[in-house]
């Protein structure tokens, strides 16, 4: 491929770069941490459906910062980071996948039934039911081990 000035440029898919980075890190004896929603294996726009992509990236950054402050060993800090972030991000990602369907129903009986459940507030996606997402303290979790998941998910 060539750029606008005619120079040859290389392009790589994100998945290929991720594999290369991990392999290089292993060869050089480094641990590698990836932040944000892009590194997570997910269906397209899963976090977008729950509007959680940026929020999860912020939680990643806060958790990693707290881990690096608490643990002098970087490998230990990265392992703690992964232990805290992977379950929470995976759970939120699963909810986002469900949202891709439930929030994009065509007009009809299923859509009306969904709307009635939402109006009652008794669903697993009502504001009250997802308050756990917004009340999470990622920095405190480094000390407490709290994954910030709803009680029914543990």
N, C-alpha and C positions, 0 to 999 in steps of 0.2 A: 504494500500500500504506500502511496506517496502523499506528502502534505501539500499545501498550496504552493510552496516554492519548488516542488518537484523532488524534494529529498525523500528517501525511503524511510518509512517509520514502521515500527513494529506495533502490532495490536495484539492484545491477549484478552481472553475472557477472564472474568473475575475468578471463576472456579479454578482455572489454570494457575493464575497468580497465587491463589491461596495455597494450592498444593506446592508450588515452588517455594513460597515463603516458609511453609512448615518444614519442607525437606531441608532447606538451607539452614533453618534454625536448629534442626536436629544435628545436621552435619557439623555445625559450628559449636554445638553444645549449649545453645540458648533455649530458653523457654519463650514461647510466643503467645501473646494475648491479643485477641482481636476485640475491638469495642464496637458498640452500636448494633443496629439491626441487620446490617448487610452480611456480617459473618454467619449469622444463624441460617441454617438450612430451612427454607420456608417456601411456601407457595407465594407467587407474586402478589405483592401488596397486602400480605396478611396483616402486618402491623398497621398499615394505612386504614384498614377496615375498623380498627379499634382506636385509631388516632394515637397509637402508643409508640411509634418508631422513635421520635425525638425524646419522649419521656424515658424510654428504655435506654437510650444512649446516655442520657444524663445520669440515670441510675448506675449504669456501667461505670461511668467516669467517677462518680462519687464513691462507689464501692471499691474500685481499684485504688483510688487515692487513699482511702482509709486503710486498705490492706497493706499498701506500701509503707504507710506511716507506722502501722502496728508491727509488721514483721520485717526484721532486718535482712532475712533471707528472701531474695526475690522469688525463688522457686516456690517457697512456702506461701508467700503472698499471692502468687498467681494461682496456686492450687486452692487457697481459701476463696479467692475471687470467683473461680469457676464453680466451686461448691455452692456458693451463695447465689450466683447469677443464673446458672443453667436451669435449675428447676423453676425459678420464678419466670424467667423469660419464656421458657417452653410452655408453661401454663397459660401465660398471657397470649402467646402465639396460637395455642389451641382455641382459645376464646375468639381470637381474631378470625381464624378459619371459619368457625361457626357463623360469625357475623357476616362473612361474605355471602352466605346463603340467606340467613334470616333477615338481614336488612335490605335485601334486594329481591324480595318476592314480587312476582307480578300481581297486579290487582286481582282480587278473587277471595275465595273463602279462607285460604291459608294466611293471606295478608291481613284480612279482617280479624281472624283469630289471634294472630301475633299482636296486632294493635290493641286488642281488648286486654290481653295479658300484660302488655306494657303499661296500659292505663291503670291497671290494678296495682302495679308495682311489685308483684309477687314473682317475678321471673329472676333467673340467675344473671340477667344483664340489666336489671333496673338500677337506677342510681344508688339506691340503698344497698343493693347486693354487690355492687362493684366498688364500694367505698374503700375496701382493702387496698385497691390499686393506688389510690391517691393518698392514703395515710401512711405509706411505707417510709421508713427511715433507713436508707441503704447504708449510711455510715455507721449507725448504731448496730446494724445487723452483723457487722464484722465482729463485734464483741458478744452479741447475744446469740448469734446463729439463726435468728428469726428470718425465715424466707419470705415473710410477708404474704403468705398465701391465705385464702379464705379457709375457715375451719373445715369445711366439707371437702377440701382438696387434700388435706393431710392424711 
